[in-house]
Amino acid sequence: MATQRAAGLSGISAAVLFGAASALWALDMPEAGAPVAEIAGFYRDTSGRIVAGASLSLVALAGFVLFAAALRQVLAGAEGDDLLAMTAFGGLVVGVAAGLGAETINMVGALRARDGELSDALAQSLFEISQILGSTAAGVGIGIFVLATATVALRSGLILPRWLAILTGMVGIALLSPLSRVQEVPGAALVSITLLIAVLLLRTPVEEDALDR
């Protein structure tokens, strides 16, 4: 069906683009609590890659919104009710909004560094705010999305195989715990779970009669 295809294609596109964009600069990102000089150096040394990666990430985040909208319709059809579908949609939108803030704040740091106007104190503030948004705040939204989607899959027997739905639900619970404070965890979970759901929707779309229940 068109909805599953839209969810699958948008999900794969957004996840691949976001992963590639993050790889442009995130591998060189300092650890949380790094010295101020290291953080300022990060912005100065990788400013071009940060701007390029953040710009691509913003496009990817728009793709995640399309994926969320299409998946909401698929989940509502599989569940026969819109509550958990809207919960999943809202969670992913919250995660995307937090990611949008993190990407734009990092971009500010990179642009200021490129223009030679970045002080150490400003670099530390921008870095720490972006980290909170991109990890803890985004992790909460992504966790809600993952947990609601896994619940629909378990209850309906659709979207994900049962064993994968259980594992996915466990990831959702973990994202709602302090584990989401680890820098790489929310983004990695978003990319991997979106790819998983998108590929399965393209390979084994939900039957039309299930959507019409």
Salt bridges, closest charged atoms under 4 A:
ASP28 OD2 - ARG49 NH1 2.73
GLU79 OE2 - ARG155 NH2 2.88
ASP82 OD1 - ARG72 NH1 2.63
ASP115 OD1 - ARG114 NE 3.75
GLU117 OE1 - ARG112 NE 3.55
ASP120 OD1 - ARG44 NH2 3.52
